[in-house]
Amino acid sequence: MLFINHNMDSLSFYTAIEPGWLNGYIPSFALVGVQLVFMGVYREGGRRAVDVSWYSPRDKLAAAINTLLQVAMLLLSVFVPFKLATAWFYVGVGIYVVAVLGFVAAFYAYCRAPLGKAITGGIYKMSRNPQYACFTLGMVGVCVASASLWMALLLVPFAIATHLVVLGEERYCARAYGDGYAEYKRRVPRYFLFL
């Protein structure tokens, strides 16, 4: 087949680690760039995004683990080559494009929302946590495009840690926004679709 690399039977295809110009860091760091641009343009929304004054000790631990795993994935992406001209690459790029579009929409809705209210407009009508869901999906796209076993091994605990951060944020939102947030939770899935 045209899209399949002849070395796919080899474990080295899935475990290749080599620095290069066309590696997974390009889309990985682009996701971080989206965050920084929105936080710079919409300063109030940016301040709200980094306010962790309400974190419980459990939330601090989940956030610290999440951050360490995110940094590890970003660093690893520098050494993970894309599997260009393979089905892995094309599928991964497709996943990544969907994730980036959702990520931009999530930051736009988040940063434009009025302060002191739960964010329920835009893409937040489809997901209570689109930033987390789309960032994770973007990293899944990078993992697939590089067919990297190492990225996959980091993605699993990263997704679990991200979920724990989300649970903490939802507890905070329930306290801060009361019945309105409870109704929002009943109408809108945590991530997308039925999740």
Sine and cosine of phi, psi and omega as CSV:
sin_phi,cos_phi,sin_psi,cos_psi,sin_omega,cos_omega
0.00,0.00,0.48,-0.88,-0.04,-1.00
-0.91,0.41,-0.59,0.81,-0.12,-0.99
-1.00,0.01,-0.19,0.98,-0.13,-0.99
-0.99,-0.13,0.79,-0.62,0.04,-1.00
-0.97,0.23,0.68,-0.73,-0.05,-1.00
-0.93,0.37,-0.28,0.96,-0.02,-1.00
-1.00,-0.02,0.17,0.99,-0.09,-1.00
-0.89,0.45,-0.36,0.93,0.01,-1.00
-0.96,0.29,-0.33,0.94,-0.06,-1.00
-0.99,0.10,0.70,-0.71,0.05,-1.00
-0.87,0.49,-0.47,0.88,0.00,-1.00
-0.90,0.45,-0.41,0.91,0.07,-1.00
-0.87,0.50,-0.61,0.79,-0.07,-1.00
-1.00,-0.06,-0.19,0.98,-0.07,-1.00
-0.87,-0.49,0.22,0.98,-0.03,-1.00
-0.87,0.49,0.74,-0.67,0.07,-1.00
-0.76,-0.65,0.93,-0.36,0.02,-1.00
-0.37,-0.93,0.77,-0.63,0.04,-1.00
-0.91,0.42,0.56,-0.83,0.00,-1.00
-0.20,-0.98,0.26,-0.97,-0.04,-1.00
-0.96,0.27,-0.46,0.89,-0.02,-1.00
-0.94,-0.35,0.80,0.59,-0.02,-1.00
-0.97,-0.26,0.03,-1.00,-0.09,-1.00
-0.90,0.43,-0.20,0.98,-0.02,-1.00
-0.91,0.41,-0.46,0.89,-0.06,-1.00
-0.87,0.50,-0.85,0.53,0.02,-1.00
-0.95,0.31,-0.51,0.86,-0.01,-1.00
-0.89,0.45,-0.76,0.65,-0.01,-1.00
-0.96,0.29,-0.38,0.92,0.08,-1.00
-0.90,0.44,-0.60,0.80,0.06,-1.00
-0.88,0.47,-0.68,0.73,0.05,-1.00
-0.90,0.43,-0.63,0.78,0.04,-1.00
-0.87,0.50,-0.64,0.77,0.05,-1.00
-0.85,0.52,-0.71,0.70,0.02,-1.00
-0.86,0.51,-0.74,0.67,-0.06,-1.00
-0.91,0.42,-0.64,0.77,0.02,-1.00
-0.89,0.46,-0.76,0.65,-0.01,-1.00
-0.90,0.44,-0.64,0.77,0.00,-1.00
-0.93,0.36,-0.49,0.87,0.06,-1.00
-0.97,0.23,-0.63,0.77,-0.02,-1.00
-0.97,0.25,-0.70,0.71,-0.01,-1.00
-0.95,-0.30,0.99,0.16,-0.14,-0.99
-0.88,0.48,-0.65,0.76,0.01,-1.00
-0.90,0.44,-0.70,0.71,0.06,-1.00
-0.88,0.47,-0.60,0.80,0.05,-1.00
-0.90,0.44,-0.67,0.74,0.04,-1.00
-0.90,0.43,-0.65,0.76,0.03,-1.00
-0.89,0.46,-0.62,0.79,-0.05,-1.00
-0.91,0.41,-0.52,0.85,-0.05,-1.00
-0.98,-0.18,0.07,1.00,0.04,-1.00
-0.97,0.25,0.93,-0.36,0.02,-1.00
-0.87,-0.48,0.38,0.92,-0.05,-1.00
-0.88,0.47,-0.38,0.92,-0.04,-1.00
-1.00,0.01,-0.08,1.00,-0.06,-1.00
-0.86,0.51,0.71,-0.70,0.19,-0.98
-0.99,0.15,0.20,-0.98,0.08,-1.00
-0.83,0.55,-0.60,0.80,0.03,-1.00
-0.91,0.42,-0.66,0.75,0.03,-1.00
-0.91,0.40,-0.62,0.78,0.02,-1.00
-0.89,0.46,-0.67,0.74,0.01,-1.00
-0.90,0.43,-0.73,0.69,0.01,-1.00
-0.88,0.48,-0.67,0.75,0.00,-1.00
-0.92,0.39,-0.63,0.78,0.01,-1.00
-0.91,0.42,-0.70,0.71,0.03,-1.00
-0.90,0.45,-0.69,0.73,0.02,-1.00
-0.86,0.51,-0.71,0.70,-0.01,-1.00
-0.90,0.43,-0.69,0.72,0.03,-1.00
-0.87,0.48,-0.67,0.74,0.01,-1.00
-0.93,0.37,-0.60,0.80,0.05,-1.00
-0.90,0.44,-0.71,0.70,0.03,-1.00
-0.88,0.47,-0.67,0.74,0.03,-1.00
-0.87,0.49,-0.67,0.74,0.03,-1.00
-0.91,0.41,-0.65,0.76,0.01,-1.00
-0.90,0.44,-0.69,0.73,0.03,-1.00
-0.91,0.41,-0.68,0.73,0.02,-1.00
-0.88,0.48,-0.58,0.82,-0.05,-1.00
-0.88,0.48,-0.37,0.93,0.06,-1.00
-0.91,0.41,-0.47,0.88,-0.11,-0.99
-0.95,-0.31,0.12,0.99,-0.06,-1.00
-0.95,-0.31,0.95,-0.31,-0.03,-1.00
-0.97,0.23,0.59,-0.80,0.12,-0.99
-0.93,0.38,0.51,-0.86,0.10,-1.00
-1.00,-0.08,0.95,0.31,-0.07,-1.00
-0.84,0.55,0.55,-0.83,0.05,-1.00
0.87,0.49,0.52,0.86,0.12,-0.99
-0.83,-0.56,0.27,-0.96,0.08,-1.00
-0.88,0.48,-0.59,0.81,0.04,-1.00
-0.81,0.59,-0.74,0.67,-0.06,-1.00
-0.89,0.45,-0.75,0.66,-0.07,-1.00
-0.91,0.41,-0.65,0.76,0.04,-1.00
-0.91,0.41,-0.69,0.72,0.01,-1.00
-0.88,0.48,-0.65,0.76,0.03,-1.00
-0.90,0.44,-0.66,0.75,0.03,-1.00
-0.87,0.50,-0.71,0.70,0.04,-1.00
-0.88,0.48,-0.70,0.71,-0.04,-1.00
-0.89,0.45,-0.68,0.73,-0.01,-1.00
-0.88,0.48,-0.71,0.71,0.04,-1.00
-0.87,0.50,-0.69,0.73,-0.01,-1.00
-0.89,0.45,-0.69,0.72,-0.03,-1.00
-0.91,0.42,-0.67,0.74,0.03,-1.00
-0.87,0.50,-0.69,0.72,0.05,-1.00
-0.91,0.41,-0.62,0.79,-0.01,-1.00
-0.91,0.42,-0.71,0.71,0.04,-1.00
-0.89,0.46,-0.70,0.71,0.02,-1.00
-0.88,0.47,-0.61,0.79,0.00,-1.00
-0.91,0.40,-0.71,0.70,0.00,-1.00
-0.92,0.39,-0.61,0.79,0.02,-1.00
-0.87,0.48,-0.76,0.65,0.00,-1.00
-0.90,0.44,-0.66,0.76,-0.03,-1.00
-0.90,0.43,-0.76,0.65,-0.10,-1.00
-0.96,0.27,-0.39,0.92,0.00,-1.00
-1.00,-0.01,-0.18,0.98,-0.05,-1.00
-0.95,0.32,0.53,-0.85,0.03,-1.00
-0.91,0.42,0.60,-0.80,0.03,-1.00
-0.93,0.35,0.48,-0.88,0.05,-1.00
0.99,0.16,0.11,0.99,0.03,-1.00
-0.76,-0.65,0.46,-0.89,0.09,-1.00
-0.90,0.43,0.60,-0.80,-0.01,-1.00
-1.00,0.03,0.90,-0.43,-0.08,-1.00
-0.74,-0.67,0.05,1.00,-0.05,-1.00
-0.99,-0.13,0.10,-0.99,0.04,-1.00
0.87,0.49,-0.70,-0.71,-0.03,-1.00
-0.92,0.40,-0.29,0.96,0.06,-1.00
-0.93,0.36,-0.11,0.99,0.13,-0.99
-0.98,0.21,-0.28,0.96,-0.01,-1.00
-0.95,-0.30,-0.34,0.94,-0.05,-1.00
-0.46,-0.89,0.69,-0.72,0.06,-1.00
-0.97,0.25,-0.31,0.95,-0.09,-1.00
-0.68,-0.74,0.84,0.55,-0.09,-1.00
-0.93,0.37,-0.47,0.88,0.03,-1.00
-0.89,0.45,-0.76,0.65,0.00,-1.00
-0.90,0.43,-0.71,0.70,-0.04,-1.00
-0.88,0.47,-0.69,0.72,-0.06,-1.00
-0.96,0.28,-0.59,0.81,0.07,-1.00
-0.89,0.46,-0.74,0.68,0.00,-1.00
-0.88,0.48,-0.68,0.73,0.04,-1.00
-0.89,0.46,-0.62,0.78,0.05,-1.00
-0.87,0.49,-0.66,0.75,0.03,-1.00
-0.94,0.34,-0.52,0.85,0.13,-0.99
-0.88,0.47,-0.67,0.74,0.04,-1.00
-0.86,0.50,-0.68,0.73,0.05,-1.00
-0.89,0.46,-0.68,0.73,0.00,-1.00
-0.88,0.48,-0.71,0.70,-0.02,-1.00
-0.92,0.39,-0.71,0.71,-0.03,-1.00
-0.89,0.47,-0.43,0.90,0.03,-1.00
-0.98,-0.21,-0.07,1.00,-0.04,-1.00
0.71,0.71,0.71,0.70,-0.12,-0.99
-0.99,-0.11,0.88,-0.47,0.10,-1.00
-0.89,0.45,-0.62,0.79,-0.02,-1.00
-0.90,0.44,-0.69,0.73,0.05,-1.00
-0.89,0.45,-0.65,0.76,0.00,-1.00
-0.88,0.47,-0.65,0.76,0.00,-1.00
-0.91,0.41,-0.48,0.88,0.07,-1.00
-0.99,0.12,-0.53,0.85,-0.05,-1.00
-0.89,0.45,-0.60,0.80,-0.05,-1.00
-0.89,0.46,-0.82,0.57,0.03,-1.00
-0.92,0.40,-0.50,0.87,0.06,-1.00
-0.89,0.46,-0.71,0.71,0.00,-1.00
-0.90,0.45,-0.62,0.78,0.03,-1.00
-0.91,0.41,-0.73,0.69,0.01,-1.00
-0.89,0.45,-0.63,0.77,0.05,-1.00
-0.88,0.48,-0.68,0.73,0.02,-1.00
-0.87,0.48,-0.64,0.77,0.03,-1.00
-0.91,0.42,-0.62,0.78,0.08,-1.00
-0.89,0.46,-0.70,0.72,0.01,-1.00
-0.87,0.50,-0.69,0.72,0.01,-1.00
-0.87,0.50,-0.65,0.76,0.05,-1.00
-0.90,0.44,-0.69,0.72,0.01,-1.00
-0.91,0.42,-0.59,0.81,0.03,-1.00
-0.94,0.35,-0.56,0.83,0.10,-1.00
-0.89,0.45,-0.69,0.73,0.03,-1.00
-0.88,0.47,-0.73,0.69,-0.01,-1.00
-0.88,0.47,-0.61,0.80,0.03,-1.00
-0.89,0.46,-0.65,0.76,0.04,-1.00
-0.94,0.35,-0.69,0.72,-0.12,-0.99
-0.96,0.27,-0.57,0.82,-0.14,-0.99
-0.91,-0.42,-0.02,1.00,0.17,-0.99
0.85,0.52,-0.69,-0.73,-0.12,-0.99
-0.89,0.45,-0.56,0.83,0.01,-1.00
-0.87,0.49,-0.64,0.77,0.02,-1.00
-0.95,0.30,-0.60,0.80,0.03,-1.00
-0.87,0.49,-0.66,0.75,0.04,-1.00
-0.91,0.41,-0.66,0.75,0.05,-1.00
-0.86,0.52,-0.69,0.73,0.02,-1.00
-0.88,0.47,-0.59,0.81,0.01,-1.00
-0.93,0.37,-0.55,0.84,-0.08,-1.00
-1.00,0.07,-0.54,0.84,-0.21,-0.98
-0.87,-0.48,0.75,-0.66,0.01,-1.00
-0.92,0.38,0.39,-0.92,-0.03,-1.00
-0.87,0.49,-0.72,0.69,0.00,-1.00
-0.94,-0.34,-1.00,-0.05,0.09,-1.00
-0.62,-0.79,0.32,-0.95,0.02,-1.00
0.85,0.53,-0.91,-0.42,-0.10,-0.99
-0.97,-0.22,-0.02,1.00,-0.08,-1.00
-0.99,0.11,0.00,0.00,0.00,0.00
